[in-house]
Amino acid sequence: MPVRDSASDALSERDSQLLAFEARWLGHTGAKEEAIRVELELAPARYYQLLGRLIDSQAALAQDPLLVGRLRRIRDERRRERSTARGGA
């Protein structure tokens, strides 16, 4: 499932599904992992790998700038927290 790199490239149907799914489930926990398995037929780890790559694409940013911006901020904050925890421990 390729992720597009250019804003001129349209997202694949699967990429659009991932963004739509995340928009519905953002902030929810618990049942989300089961929904990933059932609705998307993916292991949760694979879903998060694909989503992580997808939110770096300009096409995803063009399709849903608010969602992608929020996901990027969440990811960056978690990276900073992990970095601080490693440095301070």
Residue pairs with C-beta under 8 A, 6 or more apart in sequence:
1 12
1 14
1 15
1 50
2 12
3 15
3 50
3 53
3 54
3 56
3 57
3 60
4 10
4 11
4 12
4 15
4 57
4 58
4 59
4 60
5 57
5 58
5 59
6 58
6 59
7 58
7 59
7 61
7 62
9 59
10 59
11 19
11 54
11 57
11 59
11 60
11 63
15 54
15 57
15 59
15 60
16 63
17 40
18 40
18 47
18 50
18 51
18 54
19 54
19 60
19 63
19 64
19 67
19 68
21 35
21 36
21 39
21 40
22 51
22 67
22 71
23 64
23 67
25 32
25 35
26 67
26 70
26 71
33 44
36 42
36 43
36 44
36 47
37 43
37 44
40 47
42 50
51 71
52 75
54 60
55 61
55 68
55 71
55 72
55 75
56 72
60 68
61 68
61 69
